[in-house]
């Protein structure tokens, strides 16, 4: 297959040279010069092509890409919908795992282009697994991006950026497309969680992100702290696009809460009522009562608190902190404190979910019940809007990104207790829209303080919710139009 006069084998040869050199460098950092040499060859070949392919762009077509599950990439889904609203046709490249939001699936201007999830060899040395994964992903991405044709812009999420940054830069150079990276975090800092900061493969990953990250035409990032870090350490100029909740994240009316709870009760015991209905005309959940004759739906007096945390079940979220805090909370109740019981809903999918489910099941709680569902995209905002308190355990591997789960919670006027890290203050204002804790003891005391007079409208929890209601937060559409739309317009002019 030819791409504007350059054969795919030659393009692939340049790329594989980079991958092979990178793998040698991963096993012996001193040989990273091979990687630099191979990269220089590819840069030299493609620099001229960039100048020759300006006419290949197709105005009005934008490629949005994530080297991961489309359904679990909400920010990239929001990008796709915003682009469509402004008349662009969108090729959304990613893994078809969980179901995306209906706004994406139902938009005729958005086409999802599936790629396969690649794991590499599961036998032999780890470095061999990395190598095979990079090579297979490189071939797959190169084939898909060349096959779908030229776009005016390619907007790519990082992380994961290996090998997608290099491949995307390569294809954009061939086709004359503008390359935009949306920096959600740094991939090398996530790798360091499992390998350690000094591991050779982490050093190579950092070098890769720094060198190829500079190849983009524009950059977006999620915090001002990351913007400053990119400029200071890597000389990459970025524009901060804070995550903002779309309009579907809002407080849930009690009748819609009841509908969700009834469906949840069919699958999860904590949502089932422990009381018998007073008649055939009454529907009960653990939280709500519906009189089917009068149509009245109301919250039950003495109901438990609905505590919610959402997670990707990864190493940058330590759920043992929450478990220990809830053990202490249980201790407060056993000691005679006047506190409500809890239903703790932890929603999400990820590699450590089974580990923590076993840990939860090994504990004996009397006043705390757990539920770990995966919620569909349409149900997730309804659950957030029904909850009483959110808990966030995201610590950020780099200390420079902010948890989107808190953004969504604030959109639903849901107060949050969040674990402290470097730039959290850009989102959570202590004692204004939530509370910041440092360890399980802090969190237990905050739960006790917030819930001691639940559900009194005069309590601290109600005060935080009123502050969120009064804040009139900016929504995604307005934020995107102000920040990203001018960027696209300027580049097309």
TIPADO-934346 format. One record per residue (C-alpha): residue number from 0; z, x, y; residue in three letters. Coordinates in nm, 2 decimals, always signed. Layout:
// TIPADO-934346
(NUM, (Z, X, Y), "ALA")
...
// end
This chain:
// TIPADO-934346
(0, (+0.00, +0.00, +0.00), "UNK")
(1, (-0.10, +0.14, +0.34), "UNK")
(2, (+0.10, +0.09, +0.66), "UNK")
(3, (-0.10, +0.16, +0.97), "UNK")
(4, (-0.28, +0.46, +0.82), "UNK")
(5, (+0.02, +0.62, +0.65), "UNK")
(6, (+0.04, +0.57, +0.28), "UNK")
(7, (+0.36, +0.42, +0.13), "UNK")
(8, (+0.39, +0.72, -0.11), "UNK")
(9, (+0.41, +0.96, +0.18), "UNK")
(10, (+0.66, +0.75, +0.37), "UNK")
(11, (+0.87, +0.72, +0.05), "UNK")
(12, (+0.85, +1.09, -0.01), "UNK")
(13, (+1.00, +1.16, +0.33), "UNK")
(14, (+1.28, +0.91, +0.26), "UNK")
(15, (+1.36, +1.04, -0.09), "UNK")
(16, (+1.38, +1.39, +0.05), "UNK")
(17, (+1.65, +1.27, +0.28), "UNK")
(18, (+1.83, +1.09, -0.01), "UNK")
(19, (+1.81, +1.39, -0.24), "UNK")
(20, (+1.94, +1.63, +0.02), "UNK")
(21, (+2.22, +1.39, +0.11), "UNK")
(22, (+2.33, +1.38, -0.25), "UNK")
(23, (+2.34, +1.76, -0.28), "UNK")
(24, (+2.53, +1.77, +0.04), "UNK")
(25, (+2.78, +1.52, -0.10), "UNK")
(26, (+2.86, +1.75, -0.38), "UNK")
(27, (+2.86, +2.07, -0.17), "UNK")
(28, (+2.90, +2.02, +0.21), "UNK")
(29, (+2.77, +2.37, +0.27), "UNK")
(30, (+2.43, +2.26, +0.16), "UNK")
(31, (+2.40, +1.98, +0.42), "UNK")
(32, (+2.13, +2.20, +0.58), "UNK")
(33, (+1.89, +2.06, +0.32), "UNK")
(34, (+1.96, +1.71, +0.45), "UNK")
(35, (+1.90, +1.82, +0.81), "UNK")
(36, (+1.57, +1.99, +0.71), "UNK")
(37, (+1.44, +1.69, +0.52), "UNK")
(38, (+1.54, +1.46, +0.80), "UNK")
(39, (+1.36, +1.69, +1.06), "UNK")
(40, (+1.04, +1.67, +0.85), "UNK")
(41, (+1.06, +1.28, +0.85), "UNK")
(42, (+1.14, +1.28, +1.22), "UNK")
(43, (+0.84, +1.50, +1.31), "UNK")
(44, (+0.59, +1.29, +1.11), "UNK")
(45, (+0.71, +0.96, +1.24), "UNK")
(46, (+0.76, +1.06, +1.61), "UNK")
(47, (+0.38, +1.05, +1.66), "UNK")
(48, (+0.35, +0.72, +1.47), "UNK")
(49, (+0.60, +0.55, +1.70), "UNK")
(50, (+0.36, +0.62, +1.99), "UNK")
(51, (+0.05, +0.49, +1.80), "UNK")
(52, (+0.19, +0.17, +1.67), "UNK")
(53, (+0.29, -0.02, +1.99), "UNK")
(54, (+0.01, -0.28, +1.93), "UNK")
(55, (+0.14, -0.37, +1.58), "UNK")
(56, (+0.43, -0.58, +1.71), "UNK")
(57, (+0.41, -0.96, +1.68), "UNK")
(58, (+0.58, -1.13, +1.98), "UNK")
(59, (+0.80, -1.42, +1.88), "UNK")
(60, (+0.89, -1.28, +1.54), "UNK")
(61, (+1.23, -1.12, +1.48), "UNK")
(62, (+1.37, -0.98, +1.16), "UNK")
(63, (+1.75, -1.01, +1.11), "UNK")
(64, (+1.87, -0.79, +0.83), "UNK")
(65, (+2.20, -0.73, +0.65), "UNK")
(66, (+2.24, -0.51, +0.33), "UNK")
(67, (+2.48, -0.77, +0.19), "UNK")
(68, (+2.54, -1.14, +0.13), "UNK")
(69, (+2.38, -1.35, +0.39), "UNK")
(70, (+2.63, -1.63, +0.33), "UNK")
(71, (+2.92, -1.40, +0.40), "UNK")
(72, (+2.76, -1.25, +0.72), "UNK")
(73, (+2.85, -1.52, +0.98), "UNK")
(74, (+2.77, -1.31, +1.29), "UNK")
(75, (+2.42, -1.24, +1.16), "UNK")
(76, (+2.37, -1.61, +1.08), "UNK")
(77, (+2.47, -1.69, +1.44), "UNK")
(78, (+2.21, -1.43, +1.56), "UNK")
(79, (+1.94, -1.60, +1.35), "UNK")
(80, (+2.02, -1.95, +1.48), "UNK")
(81, (+2.04, -1.83, +1.84), "UNK")
(82, (+1.70, -1.66, +1.81), "UNK")
(83, (+1.55, -1.97, +1.66), "UNK")
(84, (+1.69, -2.18, +1.95), "UNK")
(85, (+1.50, -1.96, +2.19), "UNK")
(86, (+1.17, -2.01, +2.01), "UNK")
(87, (+1.16, -1.70, +1.78), "UNK")
(88, (+1.06, -1.72, +1.42), "UNK")
(89, (+1.32, -1.53, +1.21), "UNK")
(90, (+1.28, -1.34, +0.89), "UNK")
(91, (+1.64, -1.32, +0.76), "UNK")
(92, (+1.66, -1.03, +0.51), "UNK")
(93, (+1.97, -1.01, +0.28), "UNK")
(94, (+2.13, -1.08, -0.05), "UNK")
(95, (+2.13, -1.45, -0.15), "UNK")
(96, (+2.48, -1.48, -0.29), "UNK")
(97, (+2.70, -1.74, -0.13), "UNK")
(98, (+2.54, -2.04, +0.05), "UNK")
(99, (+2.46, -1.98, +0.42), "UNK")
(100, (+2.55, -2.24, +0.68), "UNK")
(101, (+2.33, -2.55, +0.69), "UNK")
(102, (+2.22, -2.46, +1.05), "UNK")
(103, (+2.04, -2.16, +0.88), "UNK")
(104, (+1.92, -2.34, +0.57), "UNK")
(105, (+1.79, -2.64, +0.77), "UNK")
(106, (+1.60, -2.45, +1.04), "UNK")
(107, (+1.23, -2.43, +0.97), "UNK")
(108, (+1.19, -2.13, +1.20), "UNK")
(109, (+1.43, -1.92, +0.98), "UNK")
(110, (+1.30, -1.79, +0.65), "UNK")
(111, (+1.55, -1.61, +0.42), "UNK")
(112, (+1.38, -1.31, +0.25), "UNK")
(113, (+1.59, -1.23, -0.05), "UNK")
(114, (+1.68, -0.87, -0.17), "UNK")
(115, (+1.87, -0.78, -0.48), "UNK")
(116, (+2.22, -0.65, -0.48), "UNK")
(117, (+2.21, -0.29, -0.62), "UNK")
(118, (+2.50, -0.12, -0.78), "UNK")
(119, (+2.36, +0.20, -0.92), "UNK")
(120, (+2.44, +0.36, -1.25), "UNK")
(121, (+2.78, +0.26, -1.38), "UNK")
(122, (+2.80, +0.55, -1.63), "UNK")
(123, (+2.82, +0.92, -1.56), "UNK")
(124, (+2.94, +1.10, -1.24), "UNK")
(125, (+3.01, +0.89, -0.94), "UNK")
(126, (+2.77, +1.09, -0.73), "UNK")
(127, (+2.49, +0.99, -0.97), "UNK")
(128, (+2.58, +0.63, -0.91), "UNK")
(129, (+2.55, +0.68, -0.54), "UNK")
(130, (+2.22, +0.86, -0.57), "UNK")
(131, (+2.06, +0.59, -0.79), "UNK")
(132, (+2.19, +0.31, -0.56), "UNK")
(133, (+2.05, +0.48, -0.25), "UNK")
(134, (+1.71, +0.54, -0.41), "UNK")
(135, (+1.67, +0.19, -0.55), "UNK")
(136, (+1.78, +0.03, -0.23), "UNK")
(137, (+1.55, +0.25, -0.03), "UNK")
(138, (+1.25, +0.15, -0.24), "UNK")
(139, (+1.34, -0.22, -0.23), "UNK")
(140, (+1.40, -0.23, +0.15), "UNK")
(141, (+1.08, -0.03, +0.22), "UNK")
(142, (+0.87, -0.26, +0.01), "UNK")
(143, (+1.02, -0.58, +0.15), "UNK")
(144, (+1.00, -0.48, +0.52), "UNK")
(145, (+0.64, -0.36, +0.49), "UNK")
(146, (+0.55, -0.67, +0.29), "UNK")
(147, (+0.68, -0.92, +0.55), "UNK")
(148, (+0.48, -0.76, +0.83), "UNK")
(149, (+0.55, -0.65, +1.18), "UNK")
(150, (+0.81, -0.81, +1.41), "UNK")
(151, (+0.87, -0.76, +1.78), "UNK")
(152, (+1.24, -0.67, +1.70), "UNK")
(153, (+1.44, -0.58, +1.40), "UNK")
(154, (+1.82, -0.66, +1.44), "UNK")
(155, (+2.02, -0.49, +1.17), "UNK")
(156, (+2.39, -0.51, +1.08), "UNK")
(157, (+2.59, -0.19, +1.03), "UNK")
(158, (+2.78, -0.15, +0.80), "UNK")
(159, (+2.65, -0.13, +0.54), "UNK")
(160, (+2.40, +0.12, +0.69), "UNK")
(161, (+2.31, +0.35, +0.40), "UNK")
(162, (+2.02, +0.35, +0.35), "UNK")
(163, (+1.92, +0.06, +0.57), "UNK")
(164, (+1.94, +0.24, +0.91), "UNK")
(165, (+1.69, +0.51, +0.80), "UNK")
(166, (+1.46, +0.26, +0.63), "UNK")
(167, (+1.46, +0.02, +0.92), "UNK")
(168, (+1.40, +0.30, +1.17), "UNK")
(169, (+1.11, +0.42, +0.95), "UNK")
(170, (+0.95, +0.08, +0.93), "UNK")
(171, (+1.00, +0.01, +1.30), "UNK")
(172, (+0.83, +0.34, +1.38), "UNK")
(173, (+0.53, +0.25, +1.16), "UNK")
(174, (+0.50, -0.10, +1.31), "UNK")
(175, (+0.59, -0.04, +1.67), "UNK")
(176, (+0.89, -0.28, +1.65), "UNK")
(177, (+1.20, -0.25, +1.86), "UNK")
(178, (+1.51, -0.15, +1.65), "UNK")
(179, (+1.85, -0.29, +1.74), "UNK")
(180, (+2.17, -0.20, +1.55), "UNK")
(181, (+2.46, -0.44, +1.56), "UNK")
(182, (+2.77, -0.22, +1.50), "UNK")
(183, (+3.04, -0.42, +1.33), "UNK")
(184, (+3.23, -0.11, +1.22), "UNK")
(185, (+3.16, +0.24, +1.08), "UNK")
(186, (+3.05, +0.26, +0.72), "UNK")
(187, (+3.20, +0.61, +0.67), "UNK")
(188, (+3.55, +0.49, +0.77), "UNK")
(189, (+3.53, +0.21, +0.51), "UNK")
(190, (+3.43, +0.47, +0.25), "UNK")
(191, (+3.72, +0.69, +0.35), "UNK")
(192, (+3.96, +0.41, +0.25), "UNK")
(193, (+3.88, +0.47, -0.12), "UNK")
(194, (+3.77, +0.84, -0.11), "UNK")
(195, (+3.99, +0.99, +0.16), "UNK")
(196, (+3.89, +1.13, +0.50), "UNK")
(197, (+3.80, +1.48, +0.37), "UNK")
(198, (+3.57, +1.38, +0.08), "UNK")
(199, (+3.23, +1.54, +0.11), "UNK")
(200, (+3.05, +1.20, +0.07), "UNK")
(201, (+3.24, +1.07, +0.37), "UNK")
(202, (+3.13, +1.36, +0.58), "UNK")
(203, (+2.77, +1.31, +0.48), "UNK")
(204, (+2.80, +0.93, +0.55), "UNK")
(205, (+2.93, +1.01, +0.90), "UNK")
(206, (+2.65, +1.25, +0.97), "UNK")
(207, (+2.40, +1.00, +0.85), "UNK")
(208, (+2.53, +0.72, +1.08), "UNK")
(209, (+2.55, +0.95, +1.38), "UNK")
(210, (+2.20, +1.09, +1.34), "UNK")
(211, (+2.01, +0.78, +1.24), "UNK")
(212, (+2.22, +0.56, +1.47), "UNK")
(213, (+2.07, +0.74, +1.76), "UNK")
(214, (+1.72, +0.63, +1.65), "UNK")
(215, (+1.76, +0.27, +1.76), "UNK")
(216, (+1.62, +0.13, +2.09), "UNK")
(217, (+1.93, -0.07, +2.16), "UNK")
(218, (+2.28, -0.12, +2.02), "UNK")
(219, (+2.53, -0.40, +2.01), "UNK")
(220, (+2.89, -0.36, +1.92), "UNK")
(221, (+3.20, -0.59, +1.88), "UNK")
(222, (+3.46, -0.43, +2.11), "UNK")
(223, (+3.47, -0.22, +2.43), "UNK")
(224, (+3.67, +0.03, +2.23), "UNK")
(225, (+3.38, +0.08, +1.99), "UNK")
(226, (+3.14, +0.09, +2.28), "UNK")
(227, (+3.34, +0.38, +2.44), "UNK")
(228, (+3.37, +0.56, +2.10), "UNK")
(229, (+3.00, +0.54, +2.03), "UNK")
(230, (+2.92, +0.68, +2.38), "UNK")
(231, (+3.19, +0.95, +2.37), "UNK")
(232, (+3.14, +1.09, +2.02), "UNK")
(233, (+2.78, +1.01, +1.92), "UNK")
(234, (+2.61, +0.96, +2.26), "UNK")
(235, (+2.50, +0.61, +2.16), "UNK")
(236, (+2.48, +0.36, +2.44), "UNK")
(237, (+2.58, +0.01, +2.33), "UNK")
(238, (+2.64, -0.33, +2.48), "UNK")
(239, (+2.96, -0.52, +2.38), "UNK")
(240, (+2.89, -0.86, +2.23), "UNK")
(241, (+3.23, -1.01, +2.15), "UNK")
(242, (+3.24, -1.24, +1.85), "UNK")
(243, (+3.28, -1.60, +1.98), "UNK")
(244, (+3.33, -1.91, +1.78), "UNK")
(245, (+3.03, -2.15, +1.76), "UNK")
(246, (+3.10, -2.51, +1.86), "UNK")
(247, (+3.16, -2.62, +1.50), "UNK")
(248, (+3.50, -2.45, +1.51), "UNK")
(249, (+3.74, -2.70, +1.67), "UNK")
(250, (+4.05, -2.89, +1.59), "UNK")
(251, (+4.00, -3.13, +1.30), "UNK")
(252, (+4.09, -3.50, +1.36), "UNK")
(253, (+4.34, -3.63, +1.10), "UNK")
(254, (+4.09, -3.86, +0.93), "UNK")
(255, (+3.86, -3.56, +0.85), "UNK")
(256, (+4.17, -3.36, +0.74), "UNK")
(257, (+4.25, -3.63, +0.49), "UNK")
(258, (+3.89, -3.63, +0.36), "UNK")
(259, (+3.90, -3.26, +0.30), "UNK")
(260, (+4.25, -3.27, +0.15), "UNK")
(261, (+4.15, -3.54, -0.09), "UNK")
(262, (+3.87, -3.33, -0.22), "UNK")
(263, (+4.09, -3.02, -0.24), "UNK")
(264, (+4.36, -3.22, -0.43), "UNK")
(265, (+4.11, -3.28, -0.71), "UNK")
(266, (+4.09, -2.90, -0.77), "UNK")
(267, (+4.42, -2.75, -0.64), "UNK")
(268, (+4.78, -2.87, -0.71), "UNK")
(269, (+4.93, -2.76, -0.37), "UNK")
(270, (+4.72, -3.04, -0.20), "UNK")
(271, (+4.84, -3.31, -0.44), "UNK")
(272, (+5.12, -3.53, -0.32), "UNK")
(273, (+5.46, -3.52, -0.50), "UNK")
(274, (+5.52, -3.88, -0.40), "UNK")
(275, (+5.40, -4.20, -0.56), "UNK")
(276, (+5.17, -4.42, -0.34), "UNK")
(277, (+5.35, -4.74, -0.22), "UNK")
(278, (+5.05, -4.95, -0.33), "UNK")
(279, (+4.69, -4.95, -0.44), "UNK")
(280, (+4.59, -4.95, -0.07), "UNK")
(281, (+4.75, -4.61, +0.00), "UNK")
(282, (+4.59, -4.27, -0.06), "UNK")
(283, (+4.83, -3.97, -0.04), "UNK")
(284, (+4.78, -3.59, -0.02), "UNK")
(285, (+5.05, -3.34, +0.03), "UNK")
(286, (+4.98, -3.36, +0.41), "UNK")
(287, (+4.83, -3.70, +0.49), "UNK")
(288, (+4.85, -4.07, +0.42), "UNK")
(289, (+4.55, -4.32, +0.44), "UNK")
(290, (+4.61, -4.69, +0.44), "UNK")
(291, (+4.27, -4.81, +0.30), "UNK")
(292, (+4.34, -5.17, +0.42), "UNK")
(293, (+4.41, -5.09, +0.79), "UNK")
(294, (+4.21, -4.77, +0.79), "UNK")
(295, (+4.50, -4.58, +0.95), "UNK")
(296, (+4.53, -4.21, +0.86), "UNK")
(297, (+4.84, -4.02, +0.96), "UNK")
(298, (+5.02, -3.69, +0.89), "UNK")
(299, (+5.31, -3.73, +0.65), "UNK")
(300, (+5.66, -3.69, +0.80), "UNK")
(301, (+5.83, -3.39, +0.63), "UNK")
(302, (+5.50, -3.25, +0.51), "UNK")
(303, (+5.47, -2.88, +0.44), "UNK")
(304, (+5.33, -2.63, +0.68), "UNK")
(305, (+4.96, -2.54, +0.61), "UNK")
(306, (+4.95, -2.16, +0.65), "UNK")
(307, (+4.60, -2.01, +0.63), "UNK")
(308, (+4.45, -1.66, +0.59), "UNK")
(309, (+4.09, -1.58, +0.52), "UNK")
(310, (+3.98, -1.25, +0.38), "UNK")
(311, (+3.71, -1.04, +0.21), "UNK")
(312, (+3.98, -0.91, -0.03), "UNK")
(313, (+3.90, -0.55, +0.06), "UNK")
(314, (+4.11, -0.24, +0.11), "UNK")
(315, (+4.15, -0.28, +0.49), "UNK")
(316, (+4.37, -0.59, +0.43), "UNK")
(317, (+4.70, -0.54, +0.26), "UNK")
(318, (+4.81, -0.88, +0.13), "UNK")
(319, (+5.13, -0.73, -0.01), "UNK")
(320, (+5.26, -0.76, +0.35), "UNK")
(321, (+5.21, -1.13, +0.35), "UNK")
(322, (+5.36, -1.17, +0.00), "UNK")
(323, (+5.67, -0.97, +0.10), "UNK")
(324, (+5.71, -1.17, +0.42), "UNK")
(325, (+5.69, -1.50, +0.22), "UNK")
(326, (+5.95, -1.37, -0.02), "UNK")
(327, (+6.18, -1.31, +0.28), "UNK")
(328, (+6.09, -1.66, +0.41), "UNK")
(329, (+6.19, -1.81, +0.07), "UNK")
(330, (+6.51, -1.61, +0.11), "UNK")
(331, (+6.58, -1.78, +0.44), "UNK")
(332, (+6.54, -2.12, +0.28), "UNK")
(333, (+6.76, -2.03, -0.01), "UNK")
(334, (+7.03, -1.91, +0.23), "UNK")
(335, (+7.04, -2.26, +0.39), "UNK")
(336, (+6.80, -2.21, +0.69), "UNK")
(337, (+6.64, -2.54, +0.81), "UNK")
(338, (+6.28, -2.45, +0.76), "UNK")
(339, (+5.98, -2.64, +0.62), "UNK")
(340, (+5.82, -2.55, +0.29), "UNK")
(341, (+5.47, -2.38, +0.30), "UNK")
(342, (+5.13, -2.42, +0.14), "UNK")
(343, (+4.96, -2.08, +0.18), "UNK")
(344, (+4.58, -2.10, +0.16), "UNK")
(345, (+4.40, -1.77, +0.13), "UNK")
(346, (+4.02, -1.83, +0.13), "UNK")
(347, (+3.75, -1.57, +0.06), "UNK")
(348, (+3.58, -1.36, -0.20), "UNK")
(349, (+3.60, -0.99, -0.27), "UNK")
(350, (+3.68, -0.71, -0.51), "UNK")
(351, (+4.06, -0.73, -0.49), "UNK")
(352, (+4.10, -1.10, -0.53), "UNK")
(353, (+4.19, -1.10, -0.89), "UNK")
(354, (+4.44, -0.82, -0.84), "UNK")
(355, (+4.63, -1.02, -0.57), "UNK")
(356, (+4.60, -1.35, -0.77), "UNK")
(357, (+4.79, -1.18, -1.06), "UNK")
(358, (+5.04, -1.04, -0.81), "UNK")
(359, (+5.10, -1.39, -0.66), "UNK")
(360, (+5.13, -1.55, -1.01), "UNK")
(361, (+5.40, -1.29, -1.10), "UNK")
(362, (+5.63, -1.40, -0.82), "UNK")
(363, (+5.86, -1.70, -0.85), "UNK")
(364, (+5.85, -1.92, -0.54), "UNK")
(365, (+6.02, -2.25, -0.50), "UNK")
(366, (+5.93, -2.34, -0.14), "UNK")
(367, (+5.60, -2.16, -0.11), "UNK")
(368, (+5.28, -2.27, -0.29), "UNK")
(369, (+4.96, -2.07, -0.30), "UNK")
(370, (+4.59, -2.17, -0.31), "UNK")
(371, (+4.30, -1.91, -0.32), "UNK")
(372, (+3.98, -2.12, -0.29), "UNK")
(373, (+3.63, -2.02, -0.18), "UNK")
(374, (+3.53, -2.27, +0.09), "UNK")
(375, (+3.17, -2.37, +0.16), "UNK")
(376, (+3.04, -2.30, +0.50), "UNK")
(377, (+3.07, -2.66, +0.61), "UNK")
(378, (+3.43, -2.69, +0.48), "UNK")
(379, (+3.57, -2.37, +0.62), "UNK")
(380, (+3.59, -2.47, +0.99), "UNK")
(381, (+3.74, -2.81, +0.88), "UNK")
(382, (+4.01, -2.62, +0.70), "UNK")
(383, (+4.08, -2.39, +0.99), "UNK")
(384, (+4.10, -2.69, +1.23), "UNK")
(385, (+4.35, -2.86, +0.99), "UNK")
(386, (+4.59, -2.57, +0.96), "UNK")
(387, (+4.92, -2.51, +1.14), "UNK")
(388, (+4.93, -2.13, +1.16), "UNK")
(389, (+4.69, -1.85, +1.08), "UNK")
(390, (+4.78, -1.50, +0.95), "UNK")
(391, (+4.54, -1.20, +0.98), "UNK")
(392, (+4.60, -0.88, +0.78), "UNK")
(393, (+4.28, -0.70, +0.89), "UNK")
(394, (+4.36, -0.35, +1.01), "UNK")
(395, (+4.01, -0.21, +1.07), "UNK")
(396, (+3.91, +0.11, +0.89), "UNK")
(397, (+3.80, +0.25, +1.22), "UNK")
(398, (+4.05, +0.08, +1.45), "UNK")
(399, (+3.76, -0.03, +1.66), "UNK")
(400, (+3.64, -0.37, +1.53), "UNK")
(401, (+3.80, -0.71, +1.56), "UNK")
(402, (+3.85, -0.97, +1.29), "UNK")
(403, (+3.61, -1.26, +1.32), "UNK")
(404, (+3.85, -1.47, +1.13), "UNK")
(405, (+4.08, -1.47, +1.43), "UNK")
(406, (+3.79, -1.56, +1.66), "UNK")
(407, (+3.72, -1.86, +1.44), "UNK")
(408, (+4.09, -1.96, +1.43), "UNK")
(409, (+4.11, -1.94, +1.81), "UNK")
(410, (+3.80, -2.16, +1.83), "UNK")
(411, (+4.01, -2.42, +1.63), "UNK")
(412, (+4.31, -2.37, +1.87), "UNK")
(413, (+4.50, -2.23, +1.57), "UNK")
(414, (+4.77, -1.98, +1.67), "UNK")
(415, (+4.77, -1.65, +1.48), "UNK")
(416, (+5.01, -1.39, +1.36), "UNK")
(417, (+4.80, -1.07, +1.33), "UNK")
(418, (+4.89, -0.72, +1.21), "UNK")
(419, (+4.88, -0.45, +1.48), "UNK")
(420, (+4.60, -0.20, +1.51), "UNK")
(421, (+4.43, +0.00, +1.79), "UNK")
(422, (+4.22, -0.25, +1.98), "UNK")
(423, (+4.37, -0.58, +1.87), "UNK")
(424, (+4.48, -0.64, +2.23), "UNK")
(425, (+4.12, -0.72, +2.32), "UNK")
(426, (+4.15, -1.04, +2.12), "UNK")
(427, (+4.52, -1.13, +2.05), "UNK")
(428, (+4.75, -1.15, +2.35), "UNK")
(429, (+5.11, -1.13, +2.22), "UNK")
(430, (+5.31, -1.45, +2.29), "UNK")
(431, (+5.01, -1.60, +2.47), "UNK")
(432, (+4.77, -1.70, +2.20), "UNK")
(433, (+4.95, -1.55, +1.90), "UNK")
(434, (+5.19, -1.29, +1.78), "UNK")
(435, (+5.14, -0.93, +1.67), "UNK")
(436, (+5.35, -0.78, +1.39), "UNK")
(437, (+5.38, -0.43, +1.24), "UNK")
(438, (+5.52, -0.49, +0.89), "UNK")
(439, (+5.64, -0.76, +0.65), "UNK")
(440, (+5.98, -0.78, +0.81), "UNK")
(441, (+5.82, -0.86, +1.15), "UNK")
(442, (+5.60, -1.12, +1.00), "UNK")
(443, (+5.89, -1.29, +0.82), "UNK")
(444, (+6.09, -1.31, +1.14), "UNK")
(445, (+5.79, -1.45, +1.33), "UNK")
(446, (+5.74, -1.72, +1.06), "UNK")
(447, (+6.10, -1.81, +1.09), "UNK")
(448, (+6.09, -1.83, +1.47), "UNK")
(449, (+5.77, -2.03, +1.49), "UNK")
(450, (+5.85, -2.28, +1.21), "UNK")
(451, (+6.22, -2.34, +1.27), "UNK")
(452, (+6.16, -2.66, +1.46), "UNK")
(453, (+5.83, -2.76, +1.31), "UNK")
(454, (+5.65, -2.99, +1.40), "UNK")
(455, (+5.83, -3.04, +1.73), "UNK")
(456, (+5.59, -3.04, +2.03), "UNK")
(457, (+5.85, -2.84, +2.22), "UNK")
(458, (+5.85, -2.54, +1.98), "UNK")
(459, (+5.70, -2.20, +2.02), "UNK")
(460, (+5.41, -2.28, +1.77), "UNK")
(461, (+5.32, -2.59, +1.98), "UNK")
(462, (+5.33, -2.37, +2.30), "UNK")
(463, (+5.08, -2.12, +2.16), "UNK")
(464, (+4.85, -2.40, +2.06), "UNK")
(465, (+4.86, -2.56, +2.41), "UNK")
(466, (+4.78, -2.22, +2.55), "UNK")
(467, (+4.47, -2.20, +2.33), "UNK")
(468, (+4.36, -2.55, +2.43), "UNK")
(469, (+4.40, -2.46, +2.79), "UNK")
(470, (+4.21, -2.13, +2.77), "UNK")
(471, (+3.86, -2.30, +2.74), "UNK")
(472, (+3.72, -2.01, +2.54), "UNK")
(473, (+3.36, -1.91, +2.58), "UNK")
(474, (+3.15, -2.01, +2.28), "UNK")
(475, (+2.89, -1.81, +2.09), "UNK")
(476, (+2.58, -1.97, +2.24), "UNK")
(477, (+2.68, -1.90, +2.60), "UNK")
(478, (+2.79, -1.55, +2.52), "UNK")
(479, (+2.47, -1.47, +2.32), "UNK")
(480, (+2.25, -1.61, +2.60), "UNK")
(481, (+2.43, -1.39, +2.86), "UNK")
(482, (+2.44, -1.07, +2.65), "UNK")
(483, (+2.15, -1.05, +2.40), "UNK")
(484, (+1.87, -1.27, +2.55), "UNK")
(485, (+1.82, -1.04, +2.85), "UNK")
(486, (+1.81, -0.74, +2.61), "UNK")
(487, (+1.53, -0.90, +2.42), "UNK")
(488, (+1.34, -1.01, +2.73), "UNK")
(489, (+1.37, -0.66, +2.89), "UNK")
(490, (+1.23, -0.49, +2.58), "UNK")
(491, (+0.94, -0.73, +2.56), "UNK")
(492, (+0.83, -0.69, +2.92), "UNK")
// end
